[in-house]
């Protein structure tokens, strides 16, 4: 028996389990409350509990695993959770197909109706059948059929004409040209049932994809999937470090992203009863690192001072050039990032919430692995990013996890120290997600379990000393179906650092534009965490300025909403581009007295 404790980390859900003796990964997952597909009950015969070992080792490959690999059921780097035994620190990645229940991935935000003005249109072509008197080439024939249309360049013409030759002949010299503005990029034999496009928000943790009707702006289907890059780091800097190992590492992150997006698009199209090659237009947004990984751009400059992006302008790129699977010849609109750590997702958020339309004093916050903050005063909009880290997504917290069934999402503590927890899915709790973590800190402060310095009070009867004399406070006691869940002083320190980073960014922007708390007319909070955040608790622990709660509004995935608006409207793209040029970027690390702002931000 191995008496030395070791940890097992399950990604992308973010749950960690401490063990003291050898255990199969299936049993470890069960102890952690993670439900994996296991039709055979752990006998190694169904092949459904596949996962990938990212760090650490384990027992040798078994005969069952060899059989499944040869049969293509297991990928070359996958193992069966029920077959592999681990006894040292291990990190694993569980693909979506191995989960019984999916992680809760927010995709929807407040979507403002706009006038649809897509550059995509379909024109009917009535072609003239060539004869000896008029031996028209296909290229000339198409040009005569619709004089206003042309090919963007010779490359486009060559690709279109290769397929068009057969289509127009089998279609009795009738066809349909799919156009972007006045450029023909594909020719179809029949008019498509729907004119569709895809908007994508590439987040560090999740990827949200939207299939839209380009004719009327309706959302046809939505799909949210975990970002598989998380296997190579929960925070941006860790992923950038991996990308810097070489061009193959950079390309691997690009391929992971594209595979996830293409699989999501395939699922969207399948649900809508159309081919996966039906997508005629794309708009993709993301933070600056995700933007560079998407385009397979060198990312070293993002990880080293002065943290500059390779590209900061919007791009129109042929979708196939970056690996997007859509209609042949279709293009992708990709807005440029604002700065090294302020991406086009931030621009999409601000655009969807109409920053810059009025002179109101408004604060916009998108809380995530990297938190972007914008403050508008009059005609000025200043943005910054804070290295808040993934603590509010459960990372570096012993019982932390992302929002999924079994996550504690809200907490209340009574005057006598009794804890009441709301759990997603009303199942036995297996961890704490971001909103629950925020509630815990606020409630412990309110009830005196935490003092003003953020330390657990040993004089409180609920506070105990654990391993290495670390203070902790139990939230849920263990029973037959429930493991004990607690929060320790180490956890609290991580949360306060994350809270301090966010508050210091807000305070510096307010100082820079000479704005007081009472001046702020509205605080808009975007992202999944913001949707579940209790604004009262956020103010109580000092993360947000003290303003009336009625002036705080959560808007969900506003970046996704902004991407949808830009997909649907050429006018929106131009307006978003104009907004991008108006946004001023403020580098926090060079701001006078930055350390003082950060220290004050950590305090209650």
N, C-alpha and C positions, 0 to 999 in steps of 0.2 A: 504493500500500500504506500502510495506517495503522500506524505503528510505535508509537503510544501504546497501552499495554495497556488493555484494558477487560474488564469482567466480565459474565458471563451467569449469572443466578441462576434455578434451576429449582425451582419450588414445585409441590406440597406436599412434595416429597421432600427439599428442602433442599440440593441439590448446587450448587456454584458452579464456574464454569470461567473461567480467564483466557485471553484471546485477544489477538492482536496484528494480525490482519488480518480483513477482512470474511468472514463465514461465514453459511451458512444455519442456522437453528435446529435443523433435523434433523441436519446434520453436527455441530453443537456438542453436541447431545444424545448422538450416537454417541461423540464424543470423551470425553464425561463418563461414558460407559458406561450411558446411559439408553436403554432399548429402547422405542421408540415404534412403534405400528402404522404400517406403511408397505407395504401390499400392492403398490403400484405401483413400489416401489423408489426413491421420491423424485421421481417425474415429475409429481406434482401432479394425478393423475387418479383416485385412490381416495378422497381426502377424509378419511382416517382419522387423520392426524397433527395434529388440531386442537389449538390452545392459545390462550390469551388473553395479550396483552401488558399487563402491569400498570404497568410503568415503562419509559421509553425509547421509541424509535421503531423505524424499520426501513424497508425498501424499500416502495414503494407497492403497493397491492392489485393482484394479478395477475388476468388474465382467468379463470383456473381458479377463483380464490377468489370472484370475482364470480358465476360460474355456481353454485358451491356455496352461496353465500349466498341467491341467488334461489330455489334449489331447497330451501332449508331444512335442508340438510345441515350447513352452518356457521351458528352463531348470529351475530347482527349484530356482536358484539365479538370473534369468533374469527378466527384466521388459520391458514394451513397452515404447519407447521414447515418443510416442504421448499421453500416458495415465498418466504418472507420472509428477507431478508438483513439482518443487523445489524452495526454497526461502532462502537457505543458502549455504555455501561453499559445493561443491559437486565434486566428482571425479568419472568418469565413464569409463568403458572399452567397446569399440564397436568391436564385432567379425567381421571377414572378410566378413561373409555372409550378414551383415547389410549395408555395404557400396555400394553405387551406382558405385563409381569408386575407384579403389584400390590405395593404397599408392605406390609411385614409389620405388621399392626395387631393388637395383642393385645386380645382380648375376654374371655378366660376368667380366672376367679379361683377361689379356694377357696370353694365354695358349701356352706354348712351346711344340711342338710335341716331344714325347719321344718314345723309343722302348718299345712296350707293352710286359710286362713280368708278367702277372697275375699268381698268384699261383693257380687259379681256372682252372680246366680242366675236361672234360667229357669223360669217357671211356665206350665203349660198352662191355657188359657182355654177353657171350654165355655160358649159364649154362647147366649143364647136368641134365636131368630129372631123379630123383631117382627111383630105382626099388629095388626089393628084393635082387638082387645081389649086388647093390651099393646103400644102403640107406643113402645117403649123407644128412647131416644137411644143412640148408640154409647157415649158417655161413661158413662151410667147402666148400660148393659149390661155394660161392662167392670168397673165397680165391683161389680156384683152377682155377677159370675163369680168374683171373688176379693176378698173383703171386706178382707183385710189389706193390699192393695196400693192405692197412690194415685199421683197425679202430684205431682212436687216443687213445681210452681207452675203458674200459668196458661200461661206461655210454653211449658213442657214439654208440657202437655196439648195445646196447639194444634198443636205440631209433630208429636206422636205421632198425634193424631186425623186429621190431614191425610192421612197414609199408611194409617192403620188402616182407614179407611172402605172402601177397596177390598180390602184384605187379608182382612178378616173375611167379606166377602161372597163373594169368590172361593174362600175356604177352607171354605165350607159352615158358617160360624159356629163354626169351630174355629181357634184361633190360639195363639201362644206369646208371652208377655210377657218381655222382657229387663229385668231390674231391678237397680238399684244400691241395696242395702239394701231398703227397702220402696217405692222409687220406680220406677215404670215409665218407662223412657226410650226404648224401641223395641218394636215388635210385628212378629213374623215369621209368615209363613204356615206354615213348616215348622220343626221343631226343628233347630237347627244341629248339625253333626257334632261340632264342637269348641267349647268355651268358652275363648276365648283373650284374652290381654292382651299388652302390650308394655312392657318396661322399657328405659330409655335412659340411658346415661352420656354426657353431652356434654362431651368433653374439649377442651382448646385445640387439640390436634393431630388427635385422632381422635374419632369418634362410634361408640359400641358399642351395638347394638340387639339385644334378645333377645325372641323370640316364645315365650310360655309358655302351657302348658295350665293354666287357672285351676282345673280340677277336681282334678288330681293333682300339680301343681307341676313337671311335666316340661318341660324346655327343648326346644322343637320345632325351632328354627332360630336361628342367630346370624349377624349381619352387622356387619362393621366397615368404616367408610368414613372417608376423610380429612375433616377439618373444613374446608369451603371458605373459612371466614373467614380462614384462614391467608394468603390472598392479600392481606389488609389488615393484616398484621403477625404476626410470629412470637411476639411477647410481648403480654401483656394490655394494657399501657399504650398500645402503638401502636394497637391496635384501638379502645380507648376514645377515643383522640385522633381517630380517623377518625369514630367515632360522634358526637363532639361537633361535627363540621362542620355538622350539621343533622339535622332529623327524617328526611329522606330517606336519609341515610347510616345512621342507627340502624335504620330500617326495612329497608334493604338487608341488613344483617347478620342481622336476624331472618329475612328471606325465604331467605337462603342456608342458614341452619340448618334451617328447616322443609323446604325442598326436599330437602336431604340426608337428613333423617330419614324423610320420606315415601317417598323412593325406596328407602331401605333397608327400610322396612316392606313396601312393595310386593314387593320381592324375597323377603323372608322368607315372606310369605303365598303367593307363587307357588310357592316350593319346598315349601310344606306343603300345596299343593292346595286353598287356600281363597281367598276373595275378599279384596281389600285393604281392604274395608269390614267385615271380620269382627272387628276388634279392639274389644273391649268395655270395656277398662280400660287405663290408662296410668300409669306412674310415671317421672318424669324427674328426674335429678340432674345437677349440674354446678357448676363454680366460680361465684363470685358474678357475674362479668361474663357468663358463658354463661347463667346464670339470668336476668339482666336482658335480654339479647339475645333469649332464648327468649320471654319475656313481652312483648317490645317496650316495656320500661320505660325511662324516662329514666336514663341511666347517668353523667351528668356528676358526680354526687355520689361515684361510685366513684373518679373520677380526681383529685379535689381533696380536700385535708385538710378534715375528719377522716376521709374515705373511708368514708362511711356508705351502706348499701344503702337502697333505697326500701322494700323488703319484707324482713322477717326471720322471718315465720311461714309455716307450711305453707298451701298453697292447694289447693282442689278447684275445677277450672275445666272448663267444657265444652270438650272437645277442639277442636271447630271454632272456638272463639273465638280460639285461638292458631294456627290453621291446620293442626292435626293431622288427618290423614285416617283416620278409623276408622268404627265403627258410628255412625249418627246418634244424637245424644243422649249418647254416651259421654263420660266425664269423665277428667281427668288429675289425679293426685295429684302435687303438686310441693312437696317439702320446702323450707323456708326456709333461706337461708344463715346462717352463724354470725356473720360479720362481712364487712367490705368485701373482704377477700382470703382469707377462709376460707368455702368454699361448702358446699352440700349434698352434694357428692361426698365431701368430707372426713367429714361426718356419716355417709354411707352406708358408708364405709370403716371407721370406728370401730364402727359398729353391727354390721357383718358380722363383725368380729373380736372382738365381745363386750366392748368396753371398758366399764368400769363394772359388769360382772357380779361381779368380785372386787376385792379391794384390792391386787392385785399391782402392782409397779412395772414399767410397760411403756412402751416408746417406739414410737410409730407414725409412719412417715414415708412420704409419697406424693411421690416425686420427679418433677417435671415442669417445664414452663415456669415455673410458680409452685409452689414446694414448700411443702406444709402439713405441720406437725409437731405431734404431741400427746404429752404425757407424763402418765401416770397414776401417782399415788401415793396409796394408800388410796382414799378416796372422792372425791378431787379429780382432775379432768382439765383440763389447761390446754393450749390450742392456740395456735399462731402461724403466720404465713406468712412466707416469705423470698423476696425477689426474686432467686432463683437464676438467672433468665434461661434461655434455651434452649440454653446451651452444651452440655449433656449430650444434647441432641437434634440436635447438629451445627451449630447456628447460630453465626455469628461465628468458625467454625473453617474455615480455607481448604479442607480436604478433608473437612469434616464433612458428614454426611448422616444421615437417619433410617434406622431398621432396614428394609432392603429387600435383595433379591438384589444381591450385589456389595459389601455393607458389611462392613468389617472389624469383627468382633464380639469377638474375643479375641486377645491379643498376648502373646508370651513373648520375652524377650531373654536370650540365653546370656551367659556370662561374657566371651566374646570379642567381644560386641557384635552378634552375628547375630540377626536378627529373624525370628520365625516367627508368621505371621498365620493366623487362622481366618476364612474369608470366608463370609457367608451365601450359600447356594446353590452353594458351591464353584465360583464363577465368577471371572473376572478381577476384582480389586478395583477399585472406583471411588470409594471414600470410607471414612470411619470413623464408626461410630455410637457412641452413648453408652458402652456397655459396653467397647468397644475403646479409647475415649479414656481411660477410667478405668484400664484395664490398662496402657496406654502410660505414663501418669504414674507409676504404682506401679513398673513394671518399670524405668523410667529412673532412678527414685530408688534402687531396690535395687542397680542395677549401677553407680551413680556417674555416670551421664550427666547427671543433674540434681543440683545441690548442695542444701544445706539451705535456701537462699533461693529455690529453685525456678528457678534459672538453668541453662541448658545450659552444660556445661563445655567450653570451647574446646580444652582440653588433651586431650579424648577424641578419638580418631581418627575417630569416626563423626559428629562435630559439624562443620558447615560454616557459612560465611558466605554468605548469599544476597543478594538485592536489598536495597538500602538498608542493607547490613551487618547484616541480621537473621539471627540464628543459627537453624539448622534441623537436624533429624535425619531422614535418609531411612529410610522403613519398607520400601518396595517400589520396586525399580528399574524403569525404563521398558523395555519391549520392544515388539514389533510389535502385540501385543494389549493392552498394559498401559501406562497412564500412570504416571509417577512419583508416589508418594504419600509425603508427609513431614509432619512436625509441626514448627512453628516456635515461637520464643520468644513471638511474639504470640499464638499458639494457647494455649500453656501459661498465659500470663497470664490469658486469658479463663477457662480451666478453673479456675485457682486462685481467681479471684473467685467463680465459681459454687460451688466447694467451700467457700470461706470463708463464703458466705452461709448455706449449709446447716448447717455446723458451728457457726456463731455462734448460729443459732436453737436448735440442740440444747443448746449450752452455757448459753444464757440460761435456757431452761426448767429445766435441771438446777440452775442457781444459784437460780432462783426457788422451786423446791420442795425445795431442799437435798438433792439426789440426787447420789451419786457413781457413777462408772462401775461399780464392783463391786456397787452396789445394784441395778442394772438386771437384771431377771429375763428380759426378752425384748425384742428389737428386731424389729418387724414392718415390712417394706418393701413398699409397694404400687406398682403401676404397671408399665408395660412395661420401663422401665429397670431397676427393681428385680429383675425376673425374670432378667435376664442379668448383673446386677452380681455381681462377685466380692467377697464380704464381706471376705476377707483383704486384697485390694488397697484397699478402701474404708477399712479400719483403718490400713493402711500409710501412706496419704497424709493421714491425720488427718481424714477426712470423718465417720467414725463413732467413738464412744467405744471404748476397748479393753475388749472383753468376749470371753468364750469364743465361738468361731464357732458352736457348737452352739445358742447362744441367739439366733441371727439367722435369721429366717425370711422368705422372699419369698412373697407371696400373690397375685401377679398383679393383675388388675383387681378389686380388692376393692370399689371404688365400684359397679361393675356388679353384683357379688354382693349388695351392700346394697340396690340398686334393685330387684333381682329379689325379695328377701325382702319388701320393702315392697309390691310389686305383689301378691304372693300372699296377704298376711295383713293383715287389719285390726288385729290385735293387734300385729304388727310395726310398723305405722305409729304406733300409740300409744306403743310402747316407744321408737321412734326419736325421737319428739317429746319424750318425757321426757328422753332422753339429750341432746338438743340444748339443753334448758334447764339441764342440769348442766355443760355445757362452758364453761369460762372462756376468754375471749380475751385474749391478752397482746400489746400493741403493742410490737414490738421497738425501734422508733426512739426511744421515750421511756424505754426501760429504762436505768437508771444504768450508765455506762461501756460503752454499746453499741459505741462505736468500738473500745475495747480488745478486746472479745469478737470483733469482726469481724477485726481485725488478727491476733489469735491463730488465728482460724479459717483464714486464708489460709495461714499457715505450715504446714510439714510437722510 
